[in-house]
Structure formats: structure tokens, C-alpha cells
Amino acid sequence: MGKIEELADEYERHLGGPWQLTLAGAQRVVFVVYDKELERSLRARLPEFEQRTIRGGHRWVTCDCTRLFAEWMAADDYRDAYFEQPDDLRIKLDSEFQEHVADRVRTCLRSGDAETDRNTVVAVTGLGSLYPFAHISLLIRAVEPDIQGRLVVFFPGSKNGNNYRFLDARDGFNYLGTSITLGLGGAA
């Protein structure tokens, strides 16, 4: 069995069946943590996670962030100037782009039945394309109040205790959301 299938098994064990409904937003976040080298394989096998979610009696909504930076940048009137002076873009990234990403995830959290249905998984994918433009820790904190069911964050990187390292490149952040990993028993 491959690593993605093992991760999908751990995912199904964790998210299958009924969920506790009285959790706060922060407790409804689930990180699926995997080696960054597995990103393409995981993306190709994402329908496996969707099928396992549905088999567990839950709904599935995908929130793909892959093209967010490119679309945001293409829409900016000053994009050419930023390419000439990239340091000028930092302030805009920290404020406007970070909020743009949070707005996209909020839109997914509010789409269809996900806004009121506590039985829906909103799966966030494509986060690797946001590096180094956005901070995942800030994104999660920004959308916590909007989570009704489960926010499943497909996280390329690593986890040690409660410390997550995005793409094993950025300094880790400490987050108390549930994680699903490969290794000793899977869920950590």
C-alpha cells in the first residue's frame, strides 16, 4: 500500500462516522500532513479522500487555492511595477493578499449547504502555491468562526508535537487543530 492510500485510511478512520457537534471552530480544523514531495501524488488521489468522506456519511466541498496568487496578481493595476520592485509588494501581501486567501476559503465555507451543515468537509488544497506569499496559521485563525462542519487542510510539510512546518521551509507555528499523519497510528 502506498503512502497516499495509508494517509487516506487514517483520514477515513478519523473522519468516518458521526461527528461531535459542540466543538468550537478551532477544534473543527483537521490538518492532513504529508511530505511535500507527495503533493502531486496527493492531488491526483484527492478523489479518494472525497469518496471516503461521502462513504462516512458526510458532504465534500473542495476549496482549491492553487491559482489564488496568480489571479490576484493579474488583477492588480500595479503588477508590472511590483515585478520591477518586488520588495514593494511585501506590505500588500501581508495585508491584502492574506485577506484575499481568507475570503476565498470563507466563500467555500459559506457555499451551498456548507454554511449551515455541520456534516460537510471543506477541503483546502493547493496551499503550496501560496508559499511564501501567505501564512497558513493566519488563514486558519481568520476563518475559524465560519467553520460549521470540518475544515480539512491538506498540509504539505511536517508536524512535531503541535508545531507545524509549512513545506519544511517556514518556521513552524503552534496550532491545536487535529492532525492526520503517517507513522505511529496515523492521527497525532
VMD Tcl script that draws the C-alpha trace (Angstrom):
set ca {
  {0.00 0.00 0.00}
  {1.34 3.45 -0.94}
  {1.73 6.42 1.38}
  {-1.29 8.26 -0.04}
  {-3.52 5.21 0.48}
  {-2.22 4.87 4.07}
  {-2.95 8.55 4.66}
  {-6.44 8.11 3.17}
  {-7.01 5.16 5.54}
  {-6.05 7.30 8.53}
  {-8.27 10.08 7.22}
  {-11.23 7.72 6.90}
  {-10.67 6.33 10.43}
  {-10.63 9.82 11.84}
  {-13.46 11.45 9.88}
  {-15.72 8.46 9.24}
  {-18.97 8.17 11.16}
  {-20.81 10.79 13.21}
  {-19.05 13.90 14.49}
  {-19.29 15.71 17.77}
  {-21.31 18.85 17.02}
  {-20.47 21.02 20.03}
  {-16.89 21.86 19.05}
  {-15.51 25.37 18.64}
  {-14.18 26.44 15.22}
  {-10.56 25.76 16.17}
  {-11.49 22.20 17.13}
  {-13.13 21.62 13.73}
  {-9.84 22.06 11.84}
  {-8.11 18.89 10.66}
  {-4.64 19.01 9.13}
  {-3.76 16.19 6.74}
  {0.03 16.43 6.98}
  {2.20 14.81 4.32}
  {5.70 15.09 2.87}
  {5.95 17.97 0.42}
  {7.34 15.52 -2.16}
  {3.91 13.82 -2.20}
  {1.99 16.94 -3.28}
  {1.40 15.89 -6.88}
  {0.51 12.31 -5.90}
  {-1.90 13.53 -3.25}
  {-3.58 15.96 -5.64}
  {-4.04 13.16 -8.17}
  {-5.60 10.98 -5.46}
  {-7.80 13.66 -3.89}
  {-10.97 11.97 -5.21}
  {-10.08 9.05 -2.91}
  {-10.44 11.36 0.10}
  {-13.72 12.68 -1.27}
  {-15.08 9.15 -1.73}
  {-14.08 8.19 1.80}
  {-15.75 11.33 3.15}
  {-19.01 10.51 1.35}
  {-18.78 6.86 2.41}
  {-18.56 8.14 6.00}
  {-21.89 9.94 5.54}
  {-20.52 13.47 5.08}
  {-20.59 16.02 2.27}
  {-17.47 17.31 0.47}
  {-16.60 20.78 -0.84}
  {-13.19 21.48 -2.42}
  {-11.51 24.84 -1.92}
  {-8.53 24.92 -4.28}
  {-6.07 27.74 -3.60}
  {-3.63 26.84 -6.39}
  {-4.34 29.82 -8.65}
  {-5.10 32.44 -5.99}
  {-1.81 34.31 -6.16}
  {-1.68 34.36 -9.95}
  {-5.29 35.60 -10.23}
  {-4.81 38.20 -7.50}
  {-1.59 39.49 -9.03}
  {-3.02 39.57 -12.57}
  {-5.93 41.73 -11.35}
  {-3.65 44.33 -9.70}
  {-3.18 47.56 -11.66}
  {0.39 47.93 -10.38}
  {1.57 44.37 -11.09}
  {4.25 45.47 -13.57}
  {5.73 47.88 -11.04}
  {5.84 45.09 -8.44}
  {7.85 42.91 -10.81}
  {10.36 45.76 -11.14}
  {10.47 46.39 -7.36}
  {9.35 43.14 -5.66}
  {10.17 44.46 -2.16}
  {7.30 46.93 -2.57}
  {4.89 44.02 -2.73}
  {5.55 42.76 0.84}
  {3.15 45.14 2.61}
  {0.38 44.40 0.13}
  {0.95 40.66 0.52}
  {0.75 40.81 4.30}
  {-2.49 42.74 4.30}
  {-4.47 42.42 1.09}
  {-3.36 39.04 -0.21}
  {-3.68 37.33 3.17}
  {-7.26 38.61 3.38}
  {-7.92 37.59 -0.24}
  {-6.99 33.99 0.61}
  {-9.16 34.05 3.74}
  {-12.08 35.43 1.69}
  {-11.76 32.55 -0.81}
  {-11.83 29.97 1.98}
  {-14.76 31.76 3.64}
  {-16.62 31.63 0.31}
  {-16.15 27.86 0.25}
  {-17.23 27.59 3.89}
  {-20.40 29.51 3.02}
  {-21.16 27.75 -0.27}
  {-24.26 25.63 -0.68}
  {-25.09 23.69 2.46}
  {-21.60 24.12 3.98}
  {-22.66 27.36 5.69}
  {-25.33 25.69 7.79}
  {-24.48 21.99 7.51}
  {-22.30 20.69 10.29}
  {-21.86 17.49 8.27}
  {-19.72 18.97 5.48}
  {-15.98 18.74 4.92}
  {-14.46 21.79 3.25}
  {-11.14 20.52 1.89}
  {-8.49 23.18 1.35}
  {-5.91 22.19 -1.29}
  {-3.15 23.90 -3.23}
  {-1.60 25.66 -0.26}
  {1.91 25.01 -1.56}
  {1.32 27.59 -4.29}
  {0.81 30.25 -1.61}
  {4.36 29.95 -0.30}
  {5.92 32.41 0.57}
  {3.05 34.84 -0.04}
  {0.63 33.83 2.73}
  {0.77 32.40 6.23}
  {-1.36 29.31 6.79}
  {-1.58 29.96 10.54}
  {-3.14 33.39 9.91}
  {-5.51 31.91 7.34}
  {-6.80 29.28 9.77}
  {-7.32 31.80 12.55}
  {-9.16 34.16 10.18}
  {-11.71 31.55 9.06}
  {-12.29 29.66 12.34}
  {-15.56 31.49 13.14}
  {-17.01 30.38 9.78}
  {-16.39 26.65 10.17}
  {-19.58 24.66 10.66}
  {-18.57 21.10 9.76}
  {-14.87 20.32 9.33}
  {-12.16 22.32 7.61}
  {-9.67 19.79 6.27}
  {-6.36 21.43 5.40}
  {-4.14 19.39 3.09}
  {-0.79 20.50 4.50}
  {2.49 19.77 2.69}
  {5.11 19.86 5.39}
  {5.75 18.28 8.75}
  {4.48 18.20 12.30}
  {6.40 17.73 15.53}
  {4.15 17.83 18.60}
  {1.83 20.77 17.98}
  {4.40 22.57 15.81}
  {3.68 22.59 12.06}
  {6.30 23.48 9.41}
  {4.80 24.51 6.08}
  {6.81 22.95 3.22}
  {9.50 22.29 5.83}
  {10.77 25.76 4.94}
  {8.95 28.34 7.03}
  {9.40 28.43 10.79}
  {6.73 26.34 12.40}
  {3.57 27.54 14.04}
  {1.89 26.01 17.05}
  {-1.71 25.05 16.39}
  {-4.01 22.83 18.38}
  {-6.12 21.54 15.48}
  {-6.30 17.79 14.97}
  {-3.77 16.28 12.62}
  {-3.69 13.18 10.48}
  {-0.20 11.98 9.65}
  {1.59 8.86 8.53}
  {3.51 6.96 11.12}
  {2.74 5.62 14.54}
  {-1.00 5.12 14.44}
  {-1.58 7.94 11.97}
  {-3.55 10.56 13.89}
  {-1.40 12.73 16.14}
}
mol new
graphics top color blue
foreach p $ca { graphics top sphere $p radius 0.5 }
foreach p [lrange $ca 0 end-1] q [lrange $ca 1 end] { graphics top cylinder $p $q radius 0.2 }
display resetview
